[in-house]
Structure formats: C-alpha cells, structure tokens
Amino acid sequence: MTSPSPSPSPSPRKRRRVEYRAWAPDPAEFALMTAAADPTTSASSAAPAGLRGLNNLGNTCFMNSVLQALLHAPPLRNYFLSDRHNRYLCPRQTPMRRRSAEASGDKAACLACDLDQIYSAAFSGDRAPYSPANFLYSWWQHASNLASYEQQDAHEFFISILDHIHENIKDDQHKSHAQGHGDCCIAHRVFSGILRSDVTCTHCGFTSTTFEPCMDISLELDAGYNSSLGVANPKLHVRNGERSSGGSNSKVSTLMRCLERFTRAERLDADQKFFCERCKERQESLKQMSIRRLPLVSCFHIKRFEHSSVKKMSRKVDHCLQFPFSLDMSPYLSSSILRSRFGNRIFPSEASDADSVSEFSSEFEIFAVITHSGKLEAGHYVTYLRLNNHWYKCDDAWVTRVEEHTIRTSQAYMLFYVQKTLYYKACERATAV
C-alpha cells in the first residue's frame, strides 16, 4: 500500500514594499522638540521652568530658601542639568562603596547626588510641591550636631552644604584641595573668590600682603552714619544707581556703602599689633581688604544678627538695605584699591596676575534674594527669584509672582549676584522658544 504524498508547503507571503520618504519636522513640531530638549525653558510664560515649591519638613524654611537660590544659580544649574554629576553613576552610590562605608562608620551619603535629584524634580515640569527629605537626611549625616527640627541659620547652612559637596566630589574625582582655582569642584568653581589683605605698619610703611579664598562676603550694615564711621572720602556710586552721597542720618543702608566699609582701611587695636618684618617688632598697623578675584556667583551675607559677649545678649538689626539689581564690583577690586592708593604705578605682581578681572566680569546681575522676617528666636526665611526679569516669591511650598517694590522693602539677609554675561545667556535661552 502506497503512503499518501505530503501536501505541498504554502509559498512564503510576499512583504509589501514600502517606499522610503525622508521626514522633516514642520515649524510646530520643531518648536516642540526644541522646547523639550532644553529643560531651562517652559511652555508657559506664566511659570518659568524650575519654579517649584518645597515642602516645609518642620522648621526647614532655612533649607528651602537656600535650595531655591542654588536651583537657579545659572552655572550650578547648567552643571547638574547637563549630567555632569549623575546620581546613578556616582561612585559613592555603588553597593560595595556603601557596605565599606557602613563597616568603617564613614558617611556614605552624597549631597551632590541628592542635589541632582532635586534639580531633576524641579525641572521635570511637575508643579506640585516637592519634599527634599533625602537631602535633609544626608545633610544630617554630615552635620550630626545640627540633626534636629530646630530653626537653623540659612547662611551657616549655605556654607555647610558647599563644603560637604566639595568633599564628596573632591574625594570621588581626586580633585585639588586648593580653593579658588579652576581644577577644583563645581561648588568652588562657582562660588569661590579670592580676597586680598594688606596690613601696613604705621611706623615704617612696610606692607604684608596675604590672599585667602572665600565662598561669600559678610557685610556689616552701615545705617548711613558715615561721619561716625570715619569715612574719609564718601563718594557717589553712580554706576550702581546710588545718587545720594550717603550723608543722611536715616537708618537705611545701601549695599555699596557696606562694600565700601568692607574695603576701606581700618586701624587695628592695640592688642592686635602685627610683627613688622622691617622693624623686627610688633607695631600698630592699618588693615585693608580688597577683592583679588571675583567668583562666577557672588554671595553677600548681611550681618543682621549681633551677639555681644559683654552684655550677654543678642539682637536682630532691622535696618532696611537698598541694593541694585545691576552691580558693578570694579571699585572694590584690588586693582582699583591699589590705584587709589598709589596712583597708576605698575606693580610686577599685579601686572602678571592670572586672576586679574576684566571689565565685563566685574558686572553682575541679581537673581536671588533670601530674606528673614520676624525675631531672632522665631523668624522665617523666604527667597525671591528673578527669572526672565520677573520676581517670584518662594515661601516654602507657595510660589507666587510679586512686584519689584516687594523686594525693595524686604529685609535682605543674603544676596546672590551672577556675572552679567551668564545672566543674559540664561535669559536668552529661556526666551528662545
């Protein structure tokens, strides 16, 4: 008996040929892709990108106010949004590194990674308030003596987190320990400048010069009483918008007079005599501070809290502070101070100074103001942000748009200025779409 022949297999189905056509986006699609590719832009003109409230976790307004200023510092913002520090690739976040840190008792928390997470959340487009609980917990690990829900000082918190970010990135990338140089971490590349201190012997005229890095400049409030403060030559700060000479007796300080007070010569007390190398003994002297190199972002801390060890009491200075939105720092640079003292003489050390400041880098624009309201024991911090030439009030979770006079009449505690070229570049990117 013959077996049935196998049925023929079905022929393979032919695929329909599709003609290739090149695709080019129309203007609407191109605008949509451009806006989505740049996290610093926003589709809504009423709400700039990155503008998001931060929940108060229990007397943490000091932290929220500083974080809002850091989120909108153009150089720091560009660093984190360009993935220069990826929290998923950070060496401190590997399981082996964490186990080693737990075994040795070291702090495995990385504030830079937590800050990167806050940047991602702020520029994600979500407008709901964000809770920076991970950042607070990591900071507590680094500053265990401040691990509580008590109110802290915003300026001390600012310096603390910059130092810890510097330690994290420096340890992982083997960066230089020196501050104020380009090969250091992002915190010091953005905020670190160099101060110059000249101590002159009043007996022989010998001058001892030292340089020191600084992350900010602390200024004492000058309430307009220039005659009692011994200002020898009060001048007009026309460049910075101050038209009065400052001889009034009203309790109104200006940022320019505070900077002039910071950079003018002062006589040291008798118990602060310095050893003169020329006289070979301790002599009375004059000390003068100046700015040798400006940072990308200048932070000015206003000393509103006074502590007296003699009277054993503390108080808050409620004087109003007037400050310009555009600031010219050239009168307070070392080159200008030396020129006013010695004329147009050229000093070899200054002529070949690599840290010399150009005309453009000495002009700054304000972008954030941290204010303190209330008393010394029970106060509240609020941040005002200048985005696209509009002002926004960041009061913890609440973000509202305010008028310029609101900032003018506030009690400024910390002022943040960025170099004008960087400020305008940020504004141009935000309004490009």
Secondary structure as GFF3:
##gff-version 3
##sequence-region A 1 433
A	DSSP	alpha_helix	27	37	.	.	.	ID=ss1
A	DSSP	alpha_helix	61	71	.	.	.	ID=ss2
A	DSSP	alpha_helix	74	81	.	.	.	ID=ss3
A	DSSP	three_ten_helix	91	93	.	.	.	ID=ss4
A	DSSP	alpha_helix	95	104	.	.	.	ID=ss5
A	DSSP	alpha_helix	111	122	.	.	.	ID=ss6
A	DSSP	alpha_helix	133	142	.	.	.	ID=ss7
A	DSSP	three_ten_helix	144	146	.	.	.	ID=ss8
A	DSSP	alpha_helix	154	173	.	.	.	ID=ss9
A	DSSP	alpha_helix	186	191	.	.	.	ID=ss10
A	DSSP	beta_strand	193	201	.	.	.	ID=ss11
A	DSSP	beta_strand	207	214	.	.	.	ID=ss12
A	DSSP	beta_strand	217	220	.	.	.	ID=ss13
A	DSSP	alpha_helix	226	229	.	.	.	ID=ss14
A	DSSP	beta_strand	252	254	.	.	.	ID=ss15
A	DSSP	alpha_helix	255	263	.	.	.	ID=ss16
A	DSSP	beta_strand	266	267	.	.	.	ID=ss17
A	DSSP	three_ten_helix	270	272	.	.	.	ID=ss18
A	DSSP	beta_strand	274	276	.	.	.	ID=ss19
A	DSSP	beta_strand	281	283	.	.	.	ID=ss20
A	DSSP	beta_strand	285	293	.	.	.	ID=ss21
A	DSSP	beta_strand	297	303	.	.	.	ID=ss22
A	DSSP	beta_strand	305	308	.	.	.	ID=ss23
A	DSSP	beta_strand	313	316	.	.	.	ID=ss24
A	DSSP	beta_strand	320	322	.	.	.	ID=ss25
A	DSSP	beta_strand	326	328	.	.	.	ID=ss26
A	DSSP	three_ten_helix	330	332	.	.	.	ID=ss27
A	DSSP	alpha_helix	334	342	.	.	.	ID=ss28
A	DSSP	alpha_helix	348	351	.	.	.	ID=ss29
A	DSSP	beta_strand	363	374	.	.	.	ID=ss30
A	DSSP	beta_strand	379	387	.	.	.	ID=ss31
A	DSSP	beta_strand	390	395	.	.	.	ID=ss32
A	DSSP	beta_strand	398	402	.	.	.	ID=ss33
A	DSSP	alpha_helix	404	408	.	.	.	ID=ss34
A	DSSP	beta_strand	412	419	.	.	.	ID=ss35
A	DSSP	alpha_helix	420	430	.	.	.	ID=ss36
###
